[in-house]
Amino acid sequence: MTPGVTSPVPAPAGVSPAAGALKSEPPHPDDRRRARAQARRRSRLAYVIADTILIHVGFVVAFWLRYELRLIPADTGEFFDAQFSAYYLAETLLVGVALTVFARRGLYRLKRTTQWLDEVGTIVAGTTLAVAVLVMVFYLFRPGVTSRALLFYAWIAIVILLSAMRLAVRWVIASRRRRGIGVARVLVVGAGHIGKMVMQQIAGRPGLGYSLTGFCDDVFWAQQAPFGRFQCLGAVADLPRVLGEHNIDEVVIALSSAEHQRILEMVALCEQNGVEFRLVPDTFDLTLGTLEVDELAGIPLIGRREPALKGVNLALKRLIDIAVSSAALLLLAPAMLLVAIAVKLDSPGPILYPQERVGAGGRVFRIYKVRSMHVDAERRREDLLDRNEAGGPIFKMKDDPRRTRVGRFIRKFSLDEVLQLWNVLIGDFSLVGPRAPIPREVEQYDASHRRRLEVTPGLTGLWQVSGRSDLPFDEMVMLDLYYIENWSIGLDLKIILQTIPAVLSGRGAY
């Protein structure tokens, strides 16, 4: 038996199981499992029925565009005035193939972590394959009527209808979750590097519908200390008590594989209580996901993958930075002129505020921000250090008295940072990347923090779309490291798309 976890036997009457067994019998665990399974089956069935109806609707719309509206009058011939009944078999085949591909590609697994853009990708791929099958059928069997234009319209209509339906469903679910409906209470076991990463990811993505109740960890419990916003609810051996007291729906086990026996006991406990569980692989702690797997005669070999941000990928990222930043500077120039006038009229002092930042490789460069504070802000900073809300080397205050009236507005919507697009254009910044620190922050970095300086910093990043200034420094660092080790063009695109609502809402900006 692993030290620190007692044998799973019932505790004597009147004795708390806090330091005891990893075996507990909460009431009706089977009912909880059945309820979850039934809810999933109902949701999957609802999606399948909705997709079936919408694919039919998309096909009808395509027929209307092709034969009623006649968008392509040049497409003449004997099939110009075909009846819809002539396409019944083709429509049925399209529905069947599309639903089969959707199911095979996991569209109906309904995971909380699935992004809308991932669903759209599956819909596009499945619809494309279904239409390709119809093209082959038309070519091989030559039925009474065929129309390439109709298939093209059907492809567009189906993709739009199914994608829009899922976007609407997500909006409804997100609205319900904001009211506390359908939110799963999550407990993380283990507060090492892996556990901290899991906690900040859960807290930083409220749209997933997870409520992080807290975590269990031996070290934090002995010190009676929280981790940022997250409360330690007990030691690892206190899991039975915590599950009962806090009505946990799901447990994420983030312990080292060296504690194999302990993990097995936790899994058994979760199953006995009807609580869902997830295991974070121990190899995740090696490189935060930058692993590659080969095999030798069927034997899996795990090694370190080459960094993604180099070579062609780095050149492509740079080309995107140049194109987007130059276009954005031109488009935003009139708005920035109005902001400059407002700053000048609001308070005495210069319009622009120069600041030094540390970039890739520790290189120091200068940026210019639109001034959002009074001219004596730097002098007054020392008097406000005891009111710092960010933690670590960063200084942030929600109600910073040094801000001007216009400054509060432009910082809320990040208008003070628009000029940094120039730094993107000349290569100091990238559109997406780790946060660019100031030199005095870097002086307080430890070895793990300095890994953030391996790549070009960004105007936005995972830290911004996950909470902006609301995030503690340690969580911000973990997000930046995750980005560095898991970079892709797709990840950059997702972050940029998520940045737009984050900026417009002003959440976490101060």
MOMOKA-V72205 format. One record per pair of residues at least 4 apart in sequence whose C-alpha atoms are under 8 Angstrom apart, sorted by the first residue. I is the first residue (numbers start at 1). GAP is how many residues later the second one is. If there is no record, write none. Layout:
BEGIN
i=I gap=GAP
i=I gap=GAP
END
This chain:
BEGIN
i=1 gap=4
i=1 gap=5
i=1 gap=6
i=1 gap=260
i=1 gap=261
i=2 gap=257
i=2 gap=259
i=2 gap=260
i=4 gap=233
i=5 gap=14
i=5 gap=15
i=5 gap=16
i=5 gap=17
i=5 gap=231
i=5 gap=232
i=5 gap=257
i=6 gap=13
i=6 gap=14
i=6 gap=15
i=6 gap=16
i=6 gap=231
i=7 gap=13
i=7 gap=14
i=7 gap=15
i=8 gap=12
i=8 gap=13
i=8 gap=14
i=8 gap=15
i=9 gap=12
i=9 gap=14
i=10 gap=11
i=10 gap=13
i=10 gap=14
i=11 gap=4
i=11 gap=5
i=11 gap=6
i=11 gap=9
i=11 gap=10
i=16 gap=4
i=16 gap=225
i=17 gap=4
i=17 gap=221
i=17 gap=223
i=17 gap=224
i=18 gap=216
i=18 gap=219
i=18 gap=220
i=18 gap=221
i=18 gap=222
i=18 gap=223
i=19 gap=216
i=19 gap=218
i=19 gap=219
i=20 gap=217
i=20 gap=218
i=21 gap=216
i=21 gap=219
i=22 gap=215
i=22 gap=216
i=22 gap=217
i=22 gap=218
i=22 gap=243
i=22 gap=244
i=22 gap=247
i=23 gap=217
i=23 gap=242
i=23 gap=245
i=23 gap=246
i=23 gap=249
i=24 gap=216
i=24 gap=245
i=24 gap=248
i=24 gap=249
i=25 gap=4
i=25 gap=247
i=25 gap=248
i=26 gap=218
i=26 gap=246
i=26 gap=247
i=27 gap=246
i=28 gap=4
i=28 gap=245
i=28 gap=246
i=29 gap=4
i=29 gap=243
i=29 gap=244
i=29 gap=245
i=29 gap=246
i=30 gap=4
i=30 gap=244
i=31 gap=4
i=31 gap=243
i=32 gap=4
i=32 gap=242
i=32 gap=243
i=33 gap=4
i=33 gap=241
i=33 gap=242
i=34 gap=4
i=35 gap=4
i=36 gap=4
i=37 gap=4
i=38 gap=4
i=39 gap=4
i=40 gap=4
i=40 gap=70
i=41 gap=4
i=42 gap=4
i=43 gap=4
i=44 gap=4
i=44 gap=64
i=44 gap=65
i=44 gap=66
i=45 gap=4
i=46 gap=4
i=47 gap=4
i=47 gap=61
i=48 gap=4
i=48 gap=51
i=48 gap=60
i=49 gap=4
i=50 gap=4
i=51 gap=4
i=51 gap=48
i=51 gap=111
i=52 gap=4
i=52 gap=43
i=52 gap=47
i=53 gap=4
i=54 gap=4
i=54 gap=104
i=54 gap=107
i=54 gap=108
i=55 gap=4
i=55 gap=40
i=55 gap=103
i=55 gap=106
i=55 gap=107
i=56 gap=4
i=56 gap=35
i=56 gap=39
i=57 gap=4
i=57 gap=101
i=58 gap=4
i=58 gap=96
i=58 gap=97
i=58 gap=99
i=58 gap=100
i=58 gap=103
i=59 gap=4
i=59 gap=32
i=59 gap=94
i=59 gap=95
i=59 gap=98
i=59 gap=99
i=60 gap=4
i=61 gap=4
i=61 gap=92
i=61 gap=93
i=61 gap=96
i=62 gap=4
i=62 gap=88
i=62 gap=89
i=62 gap=90
i=62 gap=91
i=62 gap=92
i=62 gap=95
i=63 gap=4
i=63 gap=5
i=63 gap=21
i=63 gap=87
i=63 gap=91
i=64 gap=4
i=64 gap=5
i=64 gap=6
i=65 gap=4
i=65 gap=5
i=65 gap=6
i=65 gap=85
i=65 gap=88
i=66 gap=4
i=66 gap=5
i=66 gap=6
i=66 gap=83
i=66 gap=84
i=66 gap=87
i=67 gap=13
i=67 gap=14
i=67 gap=15
i=72 gap=77
i=75 gap=5
i=76 gap=4
i=79 gap=66
i=79 gap=67
i=79 gap=68
i=82 gap=4
i=82 gap=63
i=83 gap=4
i=84 gap=4
i=86 gap=58
i=86 gap=59
i=87 gap=4
i=87 gap=58
i=88 gap=4
i=89 gap=4
i=90 gap=4
i=90 gap=44
i=91 gap=4
i=92 gap=4
i=93 gap=4
i=93 gap=41
i=94 gap=4
i=94 gap=36
i=94 gap=37
i=94 gap=39
i=94 gap=40
i=95 gap=4
i=95 gap=35
i=96 gap=4
i=97 gap=4
i=97 gap=32
i=97 gap=33
i=97 gap=36
i=98 gap=4
i=98 gap=28
i=98 gap=29
i=98 gap=31
i=98 gap=32
i=99 gap=4
i=99 gap=27
i=100 gap=4
i=101 gap=4
i=101 gap=25
i=101 gap=28
i=101 gap=29
i=102 gap=4
i=102 gap=5
i=102 gap=6
i=102 gap=20
i=102 gap=21
i=102 gap=24
i=103 gap=4
i=103 gap=5
i=105 gap=17
i=107 gap=12
i=107 gap=15
i=107 gap=16
i=110 gap=4
i=112 gap=96
i=112 gap=97
i=113 gap=95
i=114 gap=4
i=114 gap=5
i=115 gap=4
i=116 gap=4
i=116 gap=50
i=116 gap=51
i=117 gap=4
i=118 gap=4
i=119 gap=4
i=119 gap=44
i=120 gap=4
i=120 gap=39
i=120 gap=43
i=121 gap=4
i=122 gap=4
i=123 gap=4
i=123 gap=36
i=123 gap=39
i=123 gap=40
i=124 gap=4
i=124 gap=35
i=125 gap=4
i=126 gap=4
i=127 gap=4
i=127 gap=28
i=127 gap=31
i=127 gap=32
i=128 gap=4
i=128 gap=27
i=129 gap=4
i=130 gap=4
i=131 gap=4
i=131 gap=20
i=131 gap=24
i=132 gap=4
i=133 gap=4
i=134 gap=4
i=135 gap=4
i=135 gap=13
i=136 gap=4
i=137 gap=4
i=137 gap=5
i=138 gap=4
i=138 gap=5
i=138 gap=8
i=142 gap=4
i=147 gap=4
i=148 gap=4
i=149 gap=4
i=150 gap=4
i=151 gap=4
i=152 gap=4
i=153 gap=4
i=154 gap=4
i=155 gap=4
i=156 gap=4
i=157 gap=4
i=158 gap=4
i=159 gap=4
i=160 gap=4
i=161 gap=4
i=162 gap=4
i=163 gap=4
i=164 gap=4
i=165 gap=4
i=166 gap=4
i=167 gap=4
i=168 gap=4
i=169 gap=4
i=170 gap=4
i=171 gap=4
i=172 gap=4
i=173 gap=4
i=174 gap=4
i=174 gap=33
i=174 gap=35
i=175 gap=4
i=176 gap=4
i=176 gap=5
i=176 gap=6
i=177 gap=4
i=177 gap=5
i=177 gap=6
i=177 gap=30
i=177 gap=32
i=182 gap=27
i=183 gap=26
i=183 gap=27
i=183 gap=28
i=184 gap=25
i=184 gap=26
i=184 gap=27
i=184 gap=64
i=184 gap=65
i=184 gap=66
i=185 gap=25
i=185 gap=26
i=185 gap=27
i=185 gap=28
i=185 gap=62
i=185 gap=63
i=185 gap=64
i=185 gap=65
i=186 gap=24
i=186 gap=25
i=186 gap=26
i=186 gap=27
i=186 gap=28
i=186 gap=62
i=186 gap=63
i=186 gap=64
i=186 gap=65
i=186 gap=66
i=187 gap=25
i=187 gap=26
i=187 gap=27
i=187 gap=28
i=187 gap=29
i=187 gap=61
i=187 gap=63
i=187 gap=64
i=187 gap=65
i=188 gap=7
i=188 gap=10
i=188 gap=11
i=188 gap=24
i=188 gap=26
i=188 gap=27
i=188 gap=28
i=188 gap=63
i=188 gap=64
i=188 gap=65
i=188 gap=66
i=189 gap=6
i=189 gap=26
i=189 gap=27
i=189 gap=28
i=189 gap=47
i=189 gap=62
i=189 gap=63
i=189 gap=64
i=189 gap=65
i=189 gap=66
i=190 gap=4
i=190 gap=5
i=190 gap=25
i=190 gap=26
i=190 gap=27
i=190 gap=28
i=190 gap=46
i=190 gap=63
i=190 gap=64
i=190 gap=65
i=191 gap=4
i=191 gap=5
i=191 gap=24
i=191 gap=25
i=191 gap=26
i=191 gap=29
i=191 gap=63
i=192 gap=4
i=192 gap=62
i=192 gap=63
i=193 gap=4
i=193 gap=92
i=194 gap=4
i=194 gap=60
i=194 gap=61
i=194 gap=86
i=194 gap=90
i=194 gap=91
i=195 gap=4
i=195 gap=58
i=195 gap=59
i=195 gap=60
i=196 gap=4
i=196 gap=279
i=197 gap=4
i=197 gap=278
i=197 gap=281
i=197 gap=282
i=198 gap=4
i=199 gap=4
i=199 gap=13
i=199 gap=31
i=200 gap=4
i=200 gap=275
i=201 gap=4
i=201 gap=265
i=202 gap=4
i=202 gap=6
i=202 gap=8
i=202 gap=9
i=202 gap=10
i=203 gap=7
i=203 gap=8
i=203 gap=9
i=204 gap=261
i=204 gap=262
i=204 gap=263
i=205 gap=261
i=206 gap=4
i=206 gap=5
i=212 gap=18
i=213 gap=17
i=213 gap=18
i=213 gap=33
i=213 gap=35
i=214 gap=16
i=214 gap=17
i=214 gap=18
i=214 gap=19
i=215 gap=15
i=215 gap=16
i=215 gap=17
i=215 gap=18
i=215 gap=19
i=216 gap=5
i=216 gap=16
i=216 gap=17
i=216 gap=18
i=216 gap=19
i=216 gap=20
i=216 gap=22
i=216 gap=23
i=217 gap=4
i=217 gap=15
i=217 gap=17
i=217 gap=18
i=217 gap=19
i=218 gap=4
i=218 gap=16
i=218 gap=17
i=218 gap=18
i=219 gap=4
i=219 gap=16
i=220 gap=4
i=220 gap=5
i=220 gap=6
i=220 gap=7
i=220 gap=12
i=220 gap=15
i=221 gap=4
i=221 gap=11
i=221 gap=12
i=221 gap=13
i=221 gap=14
i=222 gap=13
i=224 gap=8
i=225 gap=6
i=225 gap=7
i=226 gap=4
i=226 gap=5
i=226 gap=6
i=227 gap=4
i=227 gap=5
i=228 gap=244
i=233 gap=9
i=234 gap=4
i=234 gap=5
i=234 gap=8
i=235 gap=4
i=238 gap=4
i=239 gap=4
i=239 gap=27
i=240 gap=4
i=240 gap=29
i=241 gap=4
i=242 gap=4
i=242 gap=5
i=242 gap=6
i=243 gap=4
i=243 gap=5
i=244 gap=4
i=248 gap=27
i=249 gap=26
i=249 gap=27
i=250 gap=25
i=250 gap=26
i=250 gap=27
i=250 gap=28
i=251 gap=19
i=251 gap=24
i=251 gap=25
i=251 gap=26
i=251 gap=27
i=252 gap=25
i=252 gap=26
i=252 gap=27
i=252 gap=28
i=253 gap=10
i=253 gap=24
i=253 gap=25
i=253 gap=26
i=253 gap=27
i=254 gap=25
i=254 gap=26
i=254 gap=27
i=254 gap=28
i=255 gap=4
i=255 gap=8
i=255 gap=25
i=255 gap=27
i=256 gap=4
i=256 gap=26
i=257 gap=24
i=257 gap=25
i=259 gap=4
i=260 gap=4
i=261 gap=4
i=262 gap=4
i=263 gap=4
i=264 gap=4
i=265 gap=4
i=266 gap=4
i=267 gap=4
i=267 gap=10
i=268 gap=4
i=269 gap=4
i=270 gap=4
i=270 gap=5
i=270 gap=6
i=270 gap=7
i=271 gap=4
i=271 gap=5
i=280 gap=4
i=281 gap=4
i=282 gap=4
i=283 gap=4
i=284 gap=4
i=284 gap=5
i=285 gap=4
i=287 gap=4
i=287 gap=17
i=287 gap=198
i=288 gap=194
i=288 gap=197
i=288 gap=198
i=289 gap=196
i=289 gap=197
i=290 gap=14
i=290 gap=15
i=290 gap=16
i=290 gap=17
i=290 gap=195
i=290 gap=196
i=291 gap=11
i=291 gap=12
i=291 gap=13
i=291 gap=14
i=292 gap=10
i=292 gap=11
i=292 gap=12
i=292 gap=13
i=293 gap=7
i=293 gap=8
i=293 gap=9
i=293 gap=10
i=294 gap=6
i=294 gap=7
i=294 gap=8
i=294 gap=9
i=295 gap=4
i=295 gap=5
i=295 gap=6
i=296 gap=4
i=296 gap=5
i=307 gap=178
i=308 gap=5
i=308 gap=177
i=308 gap=178
i=308 gap=179
i=308 gap=180
i=309 gap=4
i=309 gap=5
i=309 gap=146
i=309 gap=175
i=309 gap=178
i=310 gap=4
i=310 gap=5
i=311 gap=4
i=312 gap=4
i=313 gap=4
i=314 gap=4
i=315 gap=4
i=316 gap=4
i=317 gap=4
i=317 gap=172
i=318 gap=4
i=318 gap=109
i=318 gap=112
i=319 gap=4
i=320 gap=4
i=321 gap=4
i=321 gap=103
i=321 gap=104
i=321 gap=109
i=321 gap=110
i=322 gap=4
i=322 gap=102
i=322 gap=103
i=322 gap=104
i=323 gap=4
i=324 gap=4
i=325 gap=4
i=325 gap=96
i=325 gap=97
i=325 gap=99
i=325 gap=100
i=325 gap=106
i=326 gap=4
i=326 gap=95
i=326 gap=96
i=326 gap=99
i=327 gap=4
i=328 gap=4
i=328 gap=93
i=329 gap=4
i=329 gap=90
i=329 gap=92
i=329 gap=93
i=332 gap=4
i=333 gap=4
i=334 gap=4
i=335 gap=4
i=336 gap=4
i=336 gap=79
i=336 gap=82
i=337 gap=4
i=338 gap=4
i=339 gap=4
i=340 gap=4
i=340 gap=11
i=340 gap=30
i=341 gap=4
i=342 gap=4
i=342 gap=64
i=343 gap=4
i=343 gap=8
i=343 gap=28
i=343 gap=29
i=343 gap=63
i=343 gap=64
i=344 gap=4
i=344 gap=5
i=344 gap=6
i=344 gap=7
i=346 gap=58
i=346 gap=59
i=346 gap=60
i=347 gap=27
i=347 gap=57
i=348 gap=26
i=348 gap=27
i=349 gap=25
i=349 gap=26
i=350 gap=21
i=351 gap=19
i=351 gap=20
i=352 gap=16
i=352 gap=17
i=352 gap=18
i=352 gap=19
i=353 gap=15
i=353 gap=16
i=353 gap=17
i=353 gap=18
i=354 gap=12
i=354 gap=13
i=354 gap=14
i=354 gap=15
i=355 gap=11
i=355 gap=12
i=355 gap=13
i=355 gap=14
i=355 gap=83
i=356 gap=8
i=356 gap=9
i=356 gap=10
i=356 gap=11
i=356 gap=82
i=356 gap=83
i=357 gap=7
i=357 gap=8
i=357 gap=9
i=357 gap=10
i=357 gap=79
i=357 gap=80
i=357 gap=81
i=357 gap=82
i=358 gap=4
i=358 gap=5
i=358 gap=6
i=358 gap=7
i=358 gap=78
i=358 gap=79
i=358 gap=80
i=358 gap=81
i=358 gap=84
i=358 gap=95
i=359 gap=4
i=359 gap=5
i=359 gap=6
i=359 gap=69
i=359 gap=70
i=359 gap=77
i=359 gap=78
i=359 gap=94
i=359 gap=96
i=359 gap=97
i=359 gap=98
i=360 gap=93
i=360 gap=94
i=360 gap=95
i=360 gap=96
i=360 gap=97
i=361 gap=92
i=361 gap=93
i=361 gap=94
i=362 gap=91
i=364 gap=75
i=365 gap=63
i=367 gap=53
i=367 gap=56
i=368 gap=49
i=368 gap=51
i=368 gap=52
i=369 gap=47
i=369 gap=48
i=369 gap=49
i=369 gap=50
i=369 gap=51
i=370 gap=45
i=370 gap=46
i=370 gap=47
i=370 gap=49
i=371 gap=36
i=371 gap=45
i=372 gap=31
i=372 gap=32
i=372 gap=34
i=372 gap=35
i=372 gap=36
i=372 gap=38
i=372 gap=39
i=372 gap=44
i=373 gap=4
i=373 gap=29
i=373 gap=30
i=373 gap=31
i=373 gap=34
i=374 gap=28
i=374 gap=29
i=374 gap=30
i=376 gap=4
i=376 gap=26
i=377 gap=4
i=377 gap=25
i=378 gap=4
i=380 gap=4
i=380 gap=22
i=381 gap=4
i=384 gap=4
i=385 gap=10
i=387 gap=10
i=388 gap=7
i=388 gap=8
i=388 gap=9
i=389 gap=6
i=389 gap=7
i=389 gap=8
i=389 gap=9
i=390 gap=4
i=390 gap=5
i=390 gap=6
i=390 gap=7
i=390 gap=79
i=390 gap=80
i=390 gap=81
i=390 gap=82
i=390 gap=83
i=391 gap=4
i=391 gap=81
i=391 gap=82
i=392 gap=80
i=392 gap=81
i=392 gap=82
i=393 gap=47
i=393 gap=48
i=393 gap=49
i=393 gap=51
i=393 gap=52
i=393 gap=80
i=394 gap=47
i=394 gap=79
i=396 gap=4
i=396 gap=73
i=396 gap=114
i=397 gap=113
i=398 gap=112
i=399 gap=111
i=403 gap=4
i=403 gap=5
i=404 gap=4
i=405 gap=4
i=406 gap=4
i=407 gap=4
i=408 gap=4
i=408 gap=102
i=409 gap=4
i=410 gap=4
i=410 gap=5
i=410 gap=6
i=411 gap=4
i=411 gap=5
i=411 gap=98
i=411 gap=99
i=412 gap=91
i=412 gap=94
i=412 gap=95
i=412 gap=97
i=412 gap=98
i=413 gap=90
i=413 gap=91
i=413 gap=92
i=413 gap=93
i=413 gap=96
i=414 gap=4
i=414 gap=89
i=414 gap=95
i=417 gap=4
i=419 gap=4
i=420 gap=4
i=420 gap=9
i=420 gap=39
i=421 gap=4
i=421 gap=8
i=421 gap=10
i=421 gap=38
i=422 gap=4
i=423 gap=4
i=423 gap=5
i=423 gap=6
i=424 gap=4
i=424 gap=5
i=424 gap=6
i=424 gap=7
i=425 gap=4
i=428 gap=28
i=428 gap=29
i=429 gap=27
i=429 gap=28
i=429 gap=29
i=429 gap=30
i=430 gap=26
i=430 gap=27
i=430 gap=28
i=430 gap=29
i=431 gap=27
i=431 gap=28
i=431 gap=29
i=432 gap=25
i=432 gap=26
i=432 gap=27
i=432 gap=28
i=432 gap=29
i=432 gap=60
i=432 gap=63
i=432 gap=64
i=433 gap=22
i=433 gap=23
i=433 gap=24
i=433 gap=25
i=433 gap=26
i=433 gap=27
i=433 gap=28
i=433 gap=29
i=433 gap=47
i=433 gap=50
i=433 gap=51
i=434 gap=18
i=434 gap=21
i=434 gap=22
i=434 gap=23
i=434 gap=24
i=434 gap=26
i=434 gap=27
i=434 gap=28
i=434 gap=29
i=434 gap=46
i=434 gap=47
i=434 gap=49
i=434 gap=50
i=435 gap=22
i=435 gap=23
i=435 gap=24
i=435 gap=25
i=435 gap=26
i=435 gap=28
i=435 gap=45
i=436 gap=21
i=436 gap=22
i=437 gap=4
i=437 gap=5
i=438 gap=4
i=439 gap=4
i=440 gap=4
i=441 gap=4
i=442 gap=8
i=445 gap=4
i=445 gap=5
i=446 gap=4
i=447 gap=4
i=449 gap=28
i=450 gap=4
i=451 gap=30
i=452 gap=25
i=452 gap=28
i=452 gap=29
i=452 gap=32
i=453 gap=4
i=455 gap=29
i=460 gap=4
i=460 gap=5
i=460 gap=35
i=460 gap=36
i=460 gap=39
i=461 gap=4
i=461 gap=19
i=461 gap=22
i=461 gap=34
i=461 gap=35
i=462 gap=4
i=462 gap=17
i=462 gap=18
i=462 gap=21
i=462 gap=33
i=463 gap=4
i=463 gap=5
i=463 gap=8
i=463 gap=13
i=463 gap=16
i=463 gap=17
i=464 gap=4
i=464 gap=5
i=464 gap=35
i=464 gap=38
i=465 gap=30
i=465 gap=33
i=465 gap=34
i=465 gap=37
i=466 gap=5
i=467 gap=4
i=467 gap=40
i=467 gap=41
i=468 gap=39
i=468 gap=40
i=468 gap=41
i=469 gap=39
i=469 gap=40
i=469 gap=41
i=470 gap=38
i=470 gap=39
i=471 gap=4
i=471 gap=5
i=472 gap=4
i=473 gap=4
i=474 gap=4
i=475 gap=4
i=476 gap=4
i=477 gap=4
i=478 gap=4
i=479 gap=4
i=480 gap=4
i=481 gap=4
i=482 gap=4
i=483 gap=4
i=487 gap=4
i=487 gap=5
i=488 gap=4
i=489 gap=4
i=490 gap=4
i=491 gap=4
i=492 gap=4
i=493 gap=4
i=494 gap=4
i=495 gap=4
i=496 gap=4
i=497 gap=4
i=498 gap=4
i=499 gap=4
i=500 gap=4
i=501 gap=4
i=502 gap=4
i=502 gap=5
i=503 gap=4
END
